Amino acid sequence: MGASRAACRLPAADGFCETLSPMKQMVIANRLADGFVVFLGAGESWRRSIAEGQVLEDAAEAEAALATAKRHEAENIVVEPTLIEVTVDDAGMPRPVEIREAIRAFGPTTDAPAAAGVADVSLR
């Protein structure tokens, strides 16, 4: 029948999908106790640092990790566990592919103004 469009990230010139290795993934959630963004790490533990989260190499590993996270959701440990796609940089640091997840992992994309030297501006 032809190449599956659902699995196609980059169509080749002939219209068929190029074979790509599966994207690495991680499980991200929010910890129910305090709302912090957390990543599923080794030993089914939840870690605040993306560097301590487990990078999942294949679909079977990712589905097993998500099942663990869903169990933790049912136990009221985390909320909204989700698989996210990541790349791993030269230093070994996982980097989310989507900007929304990068902001969740690393914080805002702008610097917060320093408290000193910022004018008190109020809207009236």
MITOR-230550 format. One record per residue: residue number from 1; residue in one letter; chain; x, y, z of N, C-alpha, C in turn. Coordinates in steps of 0.001 Angstrom, whole numbers. Example, Ala and Ser with C-alpha at 12.3 -4.5 7.8 and 13.67 -1.06 7.14 Angstrom:
2
{num->1 residu->A chaine->A npx->13190 npy->-5690 npz->7800 capx->12300 capy->-4500 capz->7800 cpx->13200 cpy->-3300 cpz->7800} $
{num->2 residu->S chaine->A npx->12850 npy->-2250 npz->7080 capx->13670 capy->-1060 capz->7140 cpx->12900 cpy->30 cpz->7870} $
This chain:
124
{num->1 residu->M chaine->A npx->794 npy->-1203 npz->0 capx->0 capy->0 capz->0 cpx->830 cpy->1258 cpz->0} $
{num->2 residu->G chaine->A npx->1979 npy->1287 npz->558 capx->2750 capy->2519 capz->579 cpx->3111 cpy->2909 cpz->1991} $
{num->3 residu->A chaine->A npx->3839 npy->3983 npz->2103 capx->4322 capy->4444 capz->3405 cpx->3184 cpy->5060 cpz->4207} $
{num->4 residu->S chaine->A npx->3239 npy->4891 npz->5472 capx->2250 capy->5454 capz->6376 cpx->2503 cpy->6940 cpz->6569} $
{num->5 residu->R chaine->A npx->1499 npy->7751 npz->6357 capx->1645 capy->9188 capz->6539 cpx->1753 cpy->9551 cpz->8018} $
{num->6 residu->A chaine->A npx->1130 npy->8780 npz->8907 capx->1177 capy->9086 capz->10331 cpx->2595 cpy->9022 cpz->10869} $
{num->7 residu->A chaine->A npx->3424 npy->8144 npz->10310 capx->4787 capy->7993 capz->10793 cpx->5759 cpy->8865 cpz->10015} $
{num->8 residu->C chaine->A npx->5262 npy->9646 npz->9082 capx->6118 capy->10433 capz->8201 cpx->6428 cpy->11790 cpz->8827} $
{num->9 residu->R chaine->A npx->7701 npy->12024 npz->9097 capx->8119 capy->13325 capz->9603 cpx->8635 cpy->14200 cpz->8461} $
{num->10 residu->L chaine->A npx->9392 npy->13612 npz->7561 capx->9970 capy->14350 capz->6439 cpx->9684 cpy->13609 cpz->5150} $
{num->11 residu->P chaine->A npx->8738 npy->14076 npz->4345 capx->8475 capy->13376 capz->3093 cpx->9660 cpy->13517 cpz->2142} $
{num->12 residu->A chaine->A npx->9972 npy->12443 npz->1475 capx->11050 capy->12456 capz->482 cpx->10537 cpy->13100 cpz->-796} $
{num->13 residu->A chaine->A npx->11428 npy->13357 npz->-1722 capx->11067 capy->14017 capz->-2976 cpx->10024 cpy->13231 cpz->-3764} $
{num->14 residu->D chaine->A npx->10023 npy->11894 npz->-3631 capx->9079 capy->11071 capz->-4370 cpx->7711 cpy->10983 cpz->-3684} $
{num->15 residu->G chaine->A npx->7545 npy->11680 npz->-2556 capx->6267 capy->11683 capz->-1857 cpx->6150 cpy->10623 cpz->-773} $
{num->16 residu->F chaine->A npx->7082 npy->9695 npz->-737 capx->7074 capy->8675 capz->305 cpx->7906 cpy->9144 cpz->1485} $
{num->17 residu->C chaine->A npx->7705 npy->8508 npz->2609 capx->8427 capy->8893 capz->3817 cpx->9843 cpy->8339 cpz->3807} $
{num->18 residu->E chaine->A npx->10758 npy->9187 npz->4263 capx->12106 capy->8696 capz->4497 cpx->12080 cpy->7882 cpz->5777} $
{num->19 residu->T chaine->A npx->12918 npy->6888 npz->5862 capx->12994 capy->6092 capz->7079 cpx->13794 cpy->6870 cpz->8102} $
{num->20 residu->L chaine->A npx->13164 npy->7151 npz->9216 capx->13817 capy->7869 capz->10297 cpx->13863 cpy->6986 cpz->11533} $
{num->21 residu->S chaine->A npx->14919 npy->7120 npz->12299 capx->14953 capy->6374 capz->13548 cpx->13919 cpy->6991 cpz->14483} $
{num->22 residu->P chaine->A npx->13331 npy->6182 npz->15355 capx->12300 capy->6715 capz->16248 cpx->12869 cpy->7812 cpz->17147} $
{num->23 residu->M chaine->A npx->12056 npy->8798 npz->17434 capx->12463 capy->9897 capz->18295 cpx->12543 cpy->9400 cpz->19733} $
{num->24 residu->K chaine->A npx->13541 npy->9861 npz->20462 capx->13650 capy->9556 capz->21886 cpx->12517 cpy->10278 cpz->22605} $
{num->25 residu->Q chaine->A npx->12076 npy->9718 npz->23731 capx->10969 capy->10322 capz->24474 cpx->11270 cpy->10330 cpz->25968} $
{num->26 residu->M chaine->A npx->10506 npy->11126 npz->26694 capx->10528 capy->11171 capz->28153 cpx->9089 cpy->11322 cpz->28620} $
{num->27 residu->V chaine->A npx->8857 npy->11012 npz->29900 capx->7536 capy->11245 capz->30494 cpx->7634 cpy->12500 cpz->31353} $
{num->28 residu->I chaine->A npx->6740 npy->13444 npz->31092 capx->6654 capy->14690 capz->31849 cpx->5289 cpy->14735 cpz->32521} $
{num->29 residu->A chaine->A npx->5212 npy->15354 npz->33689 capx->3939 capy->15488 capz->34414 cpx->4073 cpy->16659 cpz->35374} $
{num->30 residu->N chaine->A npx->3018 npy->16907 npz->36146 capx->3083 capy->17850 capz->37254 cpx->2859 cpy->17066 cpz->38536} $
{num->31 residu->R chaine->A npx->3715 npy->17326 npz->39527 capx->3563 capy->16656 capz->40818 cpx->2364 cpy->17254 cpz->41531} $
{num->32 residu->L chaine->A npx->1480 npy->16405 npz->41991 capx->235 capy->16862 capz->42599 cpx->475 cpy->17626 cpz->43901} $
{num->33 residu->A chaine->A npx->1463 npy->17237 npz->44681 capx->1693 capy->17860 capz->45985 cpx->2058 cpy->19336 cpz->45888} $
{num->34 residu->D chaine->A npx->2800 npy->19722 npz->44839 capx->3268 capy->21105 capz->44773 cpx->3144 cpy->21747 cpz->43391} $
{num->35 residu->G chaine->A npx->2711 npy->21000 npz->42395 capx->2520 capy->21543 capz->41054 cpx->3762 cpy->21622 cpz->40192} $
{num->36 residu->F chaine->A npx->4928 npy->21264 npz->40734 capx->6155 capy->21345 capz->39947 cpx->6118 cpy->20399 cpz->38755} $
{num->37 residu->V chaine->A npx->6748 npy->20834 npz->37664 capx->6956 capy->19974 capz->36504 cpx->7991 cpy->18928 cpz->36908} $
{num->38 residu->V chaine->A npx->7698 npy->17660 npz->36608 capx->8604 capy->16566 capz->36957 cpx->8756 cpy->15612 cpz->35778} $
{num->39 residu->F chaine->A npx->9843 npy->14858 npz->35801 capx->10175 capy->13892 capz->34760 cpx->10352 cpy->12531 cpz->35404} $
{num->40 residu->L chaine->A npx->9830 npy->11495 npz->34763 capx->9970 capy->10153 capz->35297 cpx->11421 cpy->9720 cpz->35153} $
{num->41 residu->G chaine->A npx->12021 npy->9346 npz->36283 capx->13421 capy->8929 capz->36298 cpx->13561 cpy->7451 cpz->36602} $
{num->42 residu->A chaine->A npx->14779 npy->7062 npz->36853 capx->15082 capy->5666 capz->37175 cpx->14357 cpy->5246 cpz->38449} $
{num->43 residu->G chaine->A npx->13989 npy->3970 npz->38505 capx->13330 capy->3446 capz->39695 cpx->11943 cpy->4000 cpz->39929} $
{num->44 residu->E chaine->A npx->11290 npy->4444 npz->38868 capx->9930 capy->4996 capz->38943 cpx->9836 cpy->6230 cpz->39830} $
{num->45 residu->S chaine->A npx->10946 npy->6974 npz->39961 capx->10948 capy->8186 capz->40774 cpx->10675 cpy->9399 cpz->39887} $
{num->46 residu->W chaine->A npx->10145 npy->10450 npz->40480 capx->9858 capy->11688 capz->39765 cpx->10911 cpy->12707 cpz->40129} $
{num->47 residu->R chaine->A npx->11531 npy->13317 npz->39122 capx->12645 capy->14229 capz->39300 cpx->12296 cpy->15597 cpz->38736} $
{num->48 residu->R chaine->A npx->12723 npy->16661 npz->39410 capx->12446 capy->18018 capz->38928 cpx->13345 cpy->18420 cpz->37772} $
{num->49 residu->S chaine->A npx->14524 npy->17830 npz->37683 capx->15459 capy->18192 capz->36623 cpx->15301 cpy->17262 cpz->35429} $
{num->50 residu->I chaine->A npx->15196 npy->17842 npz->34245 capx->15095 capy->17028 capz->33036 cpx->16334 cpy->16144 cpz->32879} $
{num->51 residu->A chaine->A npx->17478 npy->16627 npz->33367 capx->18720 capy->15853 capz->33266 cpx->18635 cpy->14541 cpz->34039} $
{num->52 residu->E chaine->A npx->17763 npy->14481 npz->35041 capx->17620 capy->13276 capz->35856 cpx->16485 cpy->12371 cpz->35378} $
{num->53 residu->G chaine->A npx->15762 npy->12819 npz->34358 capx->14686 capy->12007 capz->33801 cpx->15245 cpy->10913 cpz->32909} $
{num->54 residu->Q chaine->A npx->14458 npy->9876 npz->32736 capx->14866 capy->8736 capz->31915 cpx->14534 cpy->8997 cpz->30448} $
{num->55 residu->V chaine->A npx->15543 npy->8921 npz->29584 capx->15331 capy->9049 capz->28140 cpx->14960 cpy->7668 cpz->27618} $
{num->56 residu->L chaine->A npx->13820 npy->7593 npz->26954 capx->13269 capy->6325 capz->26468 cpx->13636 cpy->6163 cpz->25001} $
{num->57 residu->E chaine->A npx->14256 npy->5055 npz->24692 capx->14847 capy->4852 capz->23373 cpx->13890 cpy->4267 cpz->22333} $
{num->58 residu->D chaine->A npx->12846 npy->3554 npz->22761 capx->11952 capy->2936 capz->21778 cpx->10512 cpy->2977 cpz->22262} $
{num->59 residu->A chaine->A npx->9609 npy->2629 npz->21363 capx->8172 capy->2731 capz->21642 cpx->7738 cpy->1829 cpz->22790} $
{num->60 residu->A chaine->A npx->8279 npy->622 npz->22871 capx->7889 capy->-299 capz->23941 cpx->8297 cpy->247 cpz->25307} $
{num->61 residu->E chaine->A npx->9507 npy->778 npz->25385 capx->9996 capy->1369 capz->26626 cpx->9159 cpy->2596 cpz->27006} $
{num->62 residu->A chaine->A npx->8804 npy->3396 npz->26010 capx->7999 capy->4589 capz->26248 cpx->6600 cpy->4226 cpz->26754} $
{num->63 residu->E chaine->A npx->5986 npy->3226 npz->26141 capx->4643 capy->2814 capz->26573 cpx->4659 cpy->2243 cpz->27994} $
{num->64 residu->A chaine->A npx->5702 npy->1492 npz->28331 capx->5825 capy->943 capz->29690 cpx->5992 cpy->2077 cpz->30709} $
{num->65 residu->A chaine->A npx->6810 npy->3070 npz->30375 capx->7012 capy->4202 capz->31270 cpx->5729 cpy->5006 cpz->31428} $
{num->66 residu->L chaine->A npx->4997 npy->5198 npz->30332 capx->3735 capy->5928 capz->30415 cpx->2719 cpy->5159 cpz->31258} $
{num->67 residu->A chaine->A npx->2700 npy->3848 npz->31157 capx->1800 capy->3034 capz->31992 cpx->2139 cpy->3220 cpz->33472} $
{num->68 residu->T chaine->A npx->3425 npy->3261 npz->33797 capx->3847 capy->3525 capz->35180 cpx->3362 cpy->4895 cpz->35623} $
{num->69 residu->A chaine->A npx->3535 npy->5894 npz->34757 capx->3114 capy->7251 capz->35085 cpx->1600 cpy->7340 cpz->35267} $
{num->70 residu->K chaine->A npx->847 npy->6639 npz->34446 capx->-614 capy->6629 capz->34580 cpx->-1031 cpy->5978 cpz->35906} $
{num->71 residu->R chaine->A npx->-274 npy->4951 npz->36324 capx->-544 capy->4331 capz->37632 cpx->-287 cpy->5352 cpz->38739} $
{num->72 residu->H chaine->A npx->798 npy->6111 npz->38617 capx->1099 capy->7156 capz->39600 cpx->28 cpy->8247 cpz->39591} $
{num->73 residu->E chaine->A npx->-548 npy->8516 npz->38426 capx->-1647 capy->9477 capz->38360 cpx->-2847 cpy->8949 cpz->39132} $
{num->74 residu->A chaine->A npx->-3155 npy->7673 npz->38978 capx->-4276 capy->7064 capz->39703 cpx->-4027 cpy->7058 cpz->41210} $
{num->75 residu->E chaine->A npx->-2746 npy->7043 npz->41598 capx->-2368 capy->7073 capz->43018 cpx->-2217 cpy->8502 cpz->43539} $
{num->76 residu->N chaine->A npx->-2592 npy->9495 npz->42719 capx->-2537 capy->10918 capz->43076 cpx->-1136 cpy->11413 cpz->43407} $
{num->77 residu->I chaine->A npx->-148 npy->10930 npz->42663 capx->1226 capy->11403 capz->42815 cpx->1501 cpy->12511 cpz->41800} $
{num->78 residu->V chaine->A npx->1047 npy->12301 npz->40558 capx->1228 capy->13279 capz->39484 cpx->-81 cpy->13452 cpz->38742} $
{num->79 residu->V chaine->A npx->-138 npy->14526 npz->37946 capx->-1279 capy->14748 capz->37057 cpx->-772 cpy->14940 cpz->35640} $
{num->80 residu->E chaine->A npx->-1589 npy->14545 npz->34688 capx->-1340 capy->14692 capz->33254 cpx->20 cpy->14185 cpz->32785} $
{num->81 residu->P chaine->A npx->375 npy->12934 npz->33100 capx->1629 capy->12415 capz->32543 cpx->1506 cpy->12289 cpz->31027} $
{num->82 residu->T chaine->A npx->2556 npy->12700 npz->30341 capx->2555 capy->12752 capz->28885 cpx->3929 cpy->12358 cpz->28356} $
{num->83 residu->L chaine->A npx->3943 npy->11655 npz->27238 capx->5198 capy->11390 capz->26554 cpx->5558 cpy->12610 cpz->25727} $
{num->84 residu->I chaine->A npx->6803 npy->13054 npz->25820 capx->7284 capy->14151 capz->24988 cpx->8485 cpy->13668 cpz->24191} $
{num->85 residu->E chaine->A npx->8653 npy->14235 npz->23013 capx->9808 capy->13902 capz->22183 cpx->10983 cpy->14772 cpz->22597} $
{num->86 residu->V chaine->A npx->12162 npy->14154 npz->22654 capx->13378 capy->14874 capz->23015 cpx->14521 cpy->14505 cpz->22084} $
{num->87 residu->T chaine->A npx->15466 npy->15397 npz->21999 capx->16764 capy->15092 capz->21409 cpx->17753 cpy->15120 cpz->22570} $
{num->88 residu->V chaine->A npx->18928 npy->14576 npz->22363 capx->19961 capy->14605 capz->23395 cpx->21157 cpy->15336 cpz->22804} $
{num->89 residu->D chaine->A npx->21589 npy->16420 npz->23483 capx->22684 capy->17220 capz->22941 cpx->24037 cpy->16543 cpz->23177} $
{num->90 residu->D chaine->A npx->25086 npy->17165 npz->22704 capx->26428 capy->16590 capz->22792 cpx->26881 cpy->16357 cpz->24234} $
{num->91 residu->A chaine->A npx->26348 npy->17135 npz->25160 capx->26696 capy->16983 capz->26577 cpx->25837 cpy->15928 cpz->27265} $
{num->92 residu->G chaine->A npx->24901 npy->15317 npz->26525 capx->24032 capy->14301 capz->27106 cpx->22764 cpy->14841 cpz->27738} $
{num->93 residu->M chaine->A npx->22487 npy->16139 npz->27566 capx->21295 capy->16769 capz->28147 cpx->20098 cpy->16580 cpz->27230} $
{num->94 residu->P chaine->A npx->18999 npy->16009 npz->27756 capx->17779 capy->15911 capz->26947 cpx->17213 cpy->17307 cpz->26680} $
{num->95 residu->R chaine->A npx->16724 npy->17516 npz->25471 capx->16129 capy->18791 capz->25060 cpx->14785 cpy->18511 cpz->24406} $
{num->96 residu->P chaine->A npx->13693 npy->19017 npz->24987 capx->12387 capy->18816 capz->24357 cpx->12350 cpy->19398 cpz->22955} $
{num->97 residu->V chaine->A npx->11640 npy->18730 npz->22070 capx->11509 capy->19173 capz->20686 cpx->10511 cpy->20327 cpz->20586} $
{num->98 residu->E chaine->A npx->9409 npy->20247 npz->21300 capx->8355 capy->21270 capz->21246 cpx->8661 cpy->22411 cpz->22208} $
{num->99 residu->I chaine->A npx->8399 npy->23644 npz->21785 capx->8696 capy->24822 capz->22595 cpx->7932 cpy->24806 cpz->23921} $
{num->100 residu->R chaine->A npx->6680 npy->24364 npz->23916 capx->5889 capy->24324 capz->25155 cpx->6596 cpy->23478 cpz->26207} $
{num->101 residu->E chaine->A npx->7098 npy->22325 npz->25800 capx->7760 capy->21431 capz->26747 cpx->9135 cpy->21965 cpz->27144} $
{num->102 residu->A chaine->A npx->9805 npy->22681 npz->26242 capx->11082 capy->23305 capz->26588 cpx->10878 cpy->24369 cpz->27665} $
{num->103 residu->I chaine->A npx->9808 npy->25141 npz->27542 capx->9502 capy->26153 capz->28555 cpx->9182 cpy->25474 cpz->29884} $
{num->104 residu->R chaine->A npx->8423 npy->24388 npz->29857 capx->8123 capy->23661 capz->31093 cpx->9398 cpy->23120 cpz->31726} $
{num->105 residu->A chaine->A npx->10330 npy->22643 npz->30903 capx->11557 capy->22032 capz->31419 cpx->12573 cpy->23054 cpz->31913} $
{num->106 residu->F chaine->A npx->12709 npy->24169 npz->31174 capx->13800 capy->25101 capz->31462 cpx->13355 cpy->26480 cpz->31923} $
{num->107 residu->G chaine->A npx->12052 npy->26747 npz->31915 capx->11574 capy->28040 capz->32378 cpx->11269 cpy->28990 cpz->31234} $
{num->108 residu->P chaine->A npx->10891 npy->30219 npz->31567 capx->10484 capy->31207 capz->30563 cpx->11587 cpy->31499 cpz->29554} $
{num->109 residu->T chaine->A npx->11179 npy->32019 npz->28416 capx->12125 capy->32346 capz->27347 cpx->12650 cpy->33768 cpz->27459} $
{num->110 residu->T chaine->A npx->12206 npy->34509 npz->28464 capx->12712 capy->35861 capz->28698 cpx->13218 cpy->35947 cpz->30125} $
{num->111 residu->D chaine->A npx->14120 npy->36878 npz->30366 capx->14622 capy->37087 capz->31720 cpx->13610 cpy->37898 cpz->32510} $
{num->112 residu->A chaine->A npx->13437 npy->37540 npz->33771 capx->12591 capy->38332 capz->34652 cpx->13354 cpy->39605 cpz->35001} $
{num->113 residu->P chaine->A npx->12687 npy->40738 npz->35088 capx->13401 capy->41968 capz->35434 cpx->13960 cpy->41875 cpz->36845} $
{num->114 residu->A chaine->A npx->15126 npy->42451 npz->37040 capx->15733 capy->42471 capz->38377 cpx->14874 cpy->43350 cpz->39276} $
{num->115 residu->A chaine->A npx->14729 npy->42951 npz->40527 capx->13869 capy->43696 capz->41458 cpx->14374 cpy->45120 cpz->41640} $
{num->116 residu->A chaine->A npx->15667 npy->45283 npz->41770 capx->16225 capy->46634 capz->41926 cpx->16257 cpy->47300 cpz->40549} $
{num->117 residu->G chaine->A npx->15855 npy->48516 npz->40496 capx->15934 capy->49256 capz->39239 cpx->14698 cpy->49135 cpz->38372} $
{num->118 residu->V chaine->A npx->13695 npy->48372 npz->38799 capx->12467 capy->48240 capz->38041 cpx->11462 cpy->49235 cpz->38617} $
{num->119 residu->A chaine->A npx->10948 npy->50070 npz->37768 capx->9966 capy->51065 capz->38222 cpx->8687 cpy->50370 cpz->38635} $
{num->120 residu->D chaine->A npx->8073 npy->50913 npz->39679 capx->6780 capy->50401 capz->40110 cpx->5728 cpy->50999 cpz->39186} $
{num->121 residu->V chaine->A npx->5177 npy->50171 npz->38339 capx->4190 capy->50626 capz->37374 cpx->2849 cpy->50038 cpz->37763} $
{num->122 residu->S chaine->A npx->1881 npy->50865 npz->37988 capx->546 capy->50352 capz->38297 cpx->-436 cpy->50880 cpz->37264} $
{num->123 residu->L chaine->A npx->-1413 npy->50083 npz->36967 capx->-2451 capy->50465 capz->36026 cpx->-3611 cpy->51072 cpz->36797} $
{num->124 residu->R chaine->A npx->-4084 npy->52197 npz->36324 capx->-5196 capy->52868 capz->37024 cpx->-6376 cpy->52967 cpz->36114} $
